[in-house]
Amino acid sequence: MTRSFPQDSPRPPAAASAPGTGARSAWGFLAPALLLLALSVLIPAAMALLMSFTQSGLDVNEPLQFIGLANLRRLLVDPMFFRVSGTTFLYLVGVVPPIVLGALALAVLVNQSLPGIHWFRAAFYTPVLVSIVVAAIAFRWLYAENGLINGWLVALLGERFSPIAFLSSPALALPSVMLVTLWKGLGYYMVIFLAGLQGIPTDLYEAAELDGSTGWRKHLDITLPLLRPYLTLVAVISAIAATKVFEEVYLMTQGGPADSTRTLVYYVYDQAFAELEISYACTVGLALFLAVLLLSLLRYLFAGDRGLT
């Protein structure tokens, strides 16, 4: 005869798991990702740091010679390093403000409840999906002296118009490359701002309209203060991306003309693979790492507890 329990009687407690079982399971799931991270990032970074204190030869079988801070002293008196650092800073200044303001304006535009607005969102995001190789080659063709842009200008202004040397002029080459970065990245950062805009309650805008805040005024009173974490995030990650720019420069100008588009990352590539100065390239890369680390710390400094997690 089976024994039945009343419905309101307490059930026997479940057996408690052994101490530390949850932690071991969590580390077991994390182990493959941590191993991949160590093999692809941590170990190469540590080796690059060690090589910055050595002198590497052309023969891979030749042992490394420890030279201490000689590469660092060379870096501090290298005029080309300071020149490419200045070019990288100009690239950052020329790209980050337009990206932040342009992406925010696009996000406000596509956040409207209009028929077919999803098509506009897709159109603005499409450049993000285009390969940087395809984009750079396409823009290089557009910028050519016999390319589409100059062809349009000749058709508009007549045969007396002299074609513009977008990529062969030291004054125009860097802004021309910047335009590719802007075209490629605006849609990506627009989506970040759009996520922030859709998280703002519409009641706040309605209350602001009752107080006389209409048009662009409501964005100054409501949108910008509430999007401060997103503004900080976009500014920092776009600045990091601009600091590490390489593909556009390599595919369009290869650092020219007259080194006007040579950036820090391209200088690292040039020293490592053209000059075969592997140790010195690691030293320049270490300086680049410190610059990126500083930008990452600024994100937490300005966002504080209000930042995105």
C-alpha positions in Angstrom: 0.0 0.0 0.0 1.5 3.3 -1.1 1.6 6.2 1.3 0.3 9.5 0.2 1.3 12.9 1.5 -1.0 15.9 1.9 -0.7 18.5 -0.7 0.3 21.2 1.8 3.0 19.0 3.4 6.6 20.1 2.9 8.6 18.2 0.3 12.0 16.7 1.3 14.8 19.1 0.5 16.9 18.5 -2.6 20.4 17.2 -2.1 22.8 20.1 -1.9 25.6 20.2 -4.5 29.1 19.8 -3.5 31.0 23.0 -2.6 32.8 24.5 -5.5 30.9 22.5 -8.2 29.4 25.6 -9.7 32.7 27.4 -9.9 34.4 24.4 -11.5 31.6 24.1 -14.1 32.0 27.8 -14.9 35.7 27.6 -15.3 35.2 24.5 -17.5 33.0 26.4 -19.9 35.4 29.4 -19.9 38.5 27.3 -20.5 38.3 27.0 -24.3 37.7 30.7 -24.7 40.5 31.6 -22.3 42.9 29.2 -24.1 42.0 30.7 -27.4 42.5 34.2 -26.0 45.8 33.3 -24.5 47.1 31.8 -27.7 45.9 34.6 -30.0 46.3 37.7 -27.8 48.1 37.3 -24.5 51.1 35.2 -25.5 51.8 37.2 -28.7 51.5 40.4 -26.7 53.9 39.2 -24.0 56.4 38.1 -26.7 56.1 41.5 -28.4 56.8 43.2 -25.1 59.9 41.0 -24.5 61.2 41.6 -28.1 61.0 45.4 -27.6 64.0 45.0 -25.2 66.0 42.9 -27.7 67.7 43.3 -31.1 66.3 40.9 -33.6 68.4 39.7 -36.5 67.4 38.7 -40.0 68.1 35.0 -39.2 65.2 33.5 -37.3 67.5 30.9 -35.8 69.8 33.6 -34.4 69.3 34.2 -30.6 67.8 37.5 -29.6 70.3 40.0 -28.0 69.1 41.8 -24.9 69.7 45.6 -25.4 67.6 47.0 -22.6 66.0 50.4 -23.3 67.9 51.1 -26.5 64.8 50.8 -28.7 62.9 53.1 -26.4 65.7 55.7 -26.6 65.6 55.3 -30.4 61.9 55.9 -30.3 62.2 59.1 -28.4 64.5 60.7 -31.0 62.9 59.2 -34.1 61.5 62.1 -36.1 59.4 59.8 -38.2 57.7 58.4 -35.1 56.6 61.9 -34.1 55.5 62.6 -37.6 53.3 59.6 -37.9 52.0 60.2 -34.4 50.9 63.7 -35.5 49.3 62.2 -38.6 47.4 59.7 -36.5 46.2 62.5 -34.2 45.0 64.5 -37.2 43.2 61.4 -38.4 41.5 61.0 -35.0 40.5 64.7 -34.8 39.2 64.6 -38.4 37.2 61.4 -37.9 35.8 61.3 -34.4 33.7 64.5 -34.2 32.0 64.0 -37.6 31.3 60.3 -36.7 29.7 61.2 -33.3 27.6 64.1 -34.6 26.7 62.5 -37.9 25.8 59.1 -36.4 23.7 60.9 -33.8 21.9 63.0 -36.4 21.2 59.8 -38.5 19.9 58.0 -35.4 17.5 60.8 -34.6 16.4 60.8 -38.3 15.7 57.1 -38.5 14.1 57.0 -35.1 10.9 58.6 -36.5 7.7 56.6 -36.9 7.4 57.0 -40.7 6.3 54.6 -43.4 9.3 52.7 -44.8 11.7 53.9 -42.1 13.2 50.4 -41.9 14.4 50.8 -45.5 16.3 53.9 -44.6 17.9 52.2 -41.6 19.0 49.4 -43.8 20.4 51.8 -46.4 22.4 53.7 -43.9 23.7 50.5 -42.3 24.7 48.9 -45.7 28.2 50.4 -45.8 29.1 48.6 -42.6 28.5 45.3 -44.4 30.8 46.2 -47.3 34.3 44.8 -47.0 36.9 47.5 -46.3 38.9 46.1 -49.3 36.0 46.6 -51.6 35.3 50.1 -50.2 38.9 51.2 -50.5 39.3 50.0 -54.1 35.9 51.6 -55.0 36.9 55.0 -53.5 40.3 54.8 -55.1 38.6 54.5 -58.5 36.3 57.3 -57.6 39.2 59.5 -56.6 41.3 58.8 -59.7 42.1 61.7 -62.0 40.1 59.9 -64.7 37.6 58.6 -62.2 33.9 59.2 -61.6 34.2 62.3 -59.4 36.6 64.2 -61.7 34.5 63.0 -64.7 31.4 64.6 -63.2 33.3 67.8 -62.5 34.7 68.0 -66.0 31.1 67.4 -67.4 29.8 70.1 -65.1 32.5 72.7 -65.4 33.9 72.1 -68.8 37.1 70.9 -70.4 39.1 73.8 -68.8 38.6 72.1 -65.4 41.8 70.6 -64.1 41.2 67.2 -62.4 41.7 67.1 -58.7 44.5 64.9 -57.4 42.7 63.5 -54.4 45.2 60.7 -53.5 48.4 62.2 -55.0 48.2 65.5 -53.3 49.7 65.7 -49.7 47.1 68.2 -48.7 44.1 66.1 -50.0 45.2 62.5 -49.5 44.5 62.3 -45.7 41.1 63.9 -45.8 40.2 61.6 -48.8 41.1 58.6 -46.8 39.2 59.9 -43.8 36.1 60.1 -45.9 36.2 56.3 -46.5 36.4 55.7 -42.7 33.4 58.0 -42.2 31.3 56.4 -44.9 32.1 52.9 -43.6 31.5 53.7 -39.9 28.5 56.0 -39.7 25.9 53.3 -39.9 27.6 51.2 -37.2 27.6 54.0 -34.7 24.1 55.1 -35.8 22.8 51.7 -34.5 24.4 52.3 -31.1 22.7 55.7 -30.8 19.4 54.3 -32.1 19.4 51.7 -29.3 19.9 54.5 -26.8 17.1 56.6 -28.4 14.6 53.8 -28.3 15.3 53.3 -24.6 14.2 56.9 -23.8 10.5 57.0 -22.7 8.3 59.0 -25.0 6.6 60.5 -21.9 9.7 62.6 -21.3 9.3 64.2 -24.7 5.6 64.8 -24.2 6.3 66.5 -20.9 9.0 68.6 -22.4 6.6 69.8 -25.2 4.1 70.9 -22.5 7.0 73.0 -21.0 7.6 74.6 -24.4 10.6 72.5 -25.5 9.9 71.6 -29.1 11.9 70.8 -32.2 15.6 70.5 -31.7 15.2 72.1 -28.3 13.8 68.8 -26.9 16.9 67.0 -28.1 19.1 69.4 -26.2 17.0 69.1 -23.1 16.2 65.4 -23.2 18.2 63.4 -25.7 21.7 64.6 -25.2 21.7 64.3 -21.3 20.2 60.8 -21.4 22.5 59.7 -24.2 25.7 60.8 -22.4 26.9 57.1 -21.9 26.3 56.4 -25.5 28.1 59.6 -26.6 31.1 58.6 -24.5 31.1 55.0 -25.8 30.9 56.1 -29.5 33.6 58.8 -29.0 36.0 56.4 -27.4 35.6 53.3 -29.6 35.7 55.5 -32.8 38.8 57.2 -31.5 40.4 53.8 -30.9 39.4 52.6 -34.4 40.9 55.9 -35.9 44.1 55.4 -33.9 44.5 51.9 -35.3 43.6 52.7 -38.9 45.5 50.6 -41.4 43.5 49.0 -44.2 42.4 52.3 -45.8 45.9 53.7 -45.8 47.5 50.5 -47.1 45.0 50.0 -49.9 44.6 53.6 -51.1 47.9 55.4 -50.5 50.4 53.1 -48.8 51.5 56.0 -46.6 52.0 58.5 -49.4 52.3 60.9 -50.9 55.4 62.2 -49.1 54.4 60.2 -46.0 51.3 62.4 -45.6 49.0 59.5 -44.8 51.5 57.3 -42.8 49.9 56.4 -39.5 51.2 54.6 -36.4 49.9 51.2 -37.4 51.3 51.6 -40.9 54.6 52.6 -39.5 54.7 49.4 -37.4 53.9 47.4 -40.5 56.6 49.3 -42.5 59.3 48.7 -39.8 58.4 45.1 -39.3 57.9 43.9 -42.9 59.7 46.4 -45.1 62.7 47.4 -42.9 62.8 44.0 -41.0 63.2 45.9 -37.7 61.0 43.5 -35.8 62.2 44.7 -32.3 61.8 48.3 -33.1 58.4 47.6 -34.6 57.4 46.0 -31.3 58.5 49.1 -29.5 56.4 51.3 -31.7 53.5 48.9 -31.2 54.0 49.2 -27.4 53.6 53.0 -27.7 50.4 52.4 -29.8 49.1 50.0 -27.1 49.6 52.7 -24.4 47.7 55.2 -26.5 44.8 52.8 -27.0 44.9 52.0 -23.3 44.7 55.6 -22.4 41.6 56.1 -24.7 40.0 53.0 -23.0 40.6 54.5 -19.6 39.0 57.8 -20.7 35.8 55.9 -21.4 35.5 54.8 -17.7 36.7 58.2 -16.4 34.0 60.2 -18.2 31.2 57.6 -18.1 31.7 56.6 -14.4 28.8 54.6 -13.0 26.5 55.9 -15.7 28.4 54.1 -18.4 27.1 51.2 -20.4 27.9 47.8 -19.0 
